């Protein structure tokens, strides 16, 4: 896996209705992915490389009250450890 998060990669495009609602000059057409959150990950996870970050963590909209391995990212998004 490449470790440079700025490399070209496949990305999901936002829905047509969402894009249509933006200013015509907006370039904000991609849905955010876990890779987008890697550079701004919580300080407790700074030692994780990109591969482990993607493998063991996921984005969720709910923070479980009994979940110790959950961090607030932005707005209503949380980073939660995946249990295998």
Secondary structure, 3 states (H helix, E strand, C coil): CCCCCCCCCCCCECCHHHHHHCCCCCCCCECCCHHHHHCCCCHHHCCCCHHHHHHHEEEECCCCCCCCCEEECCCCCEEEECCC
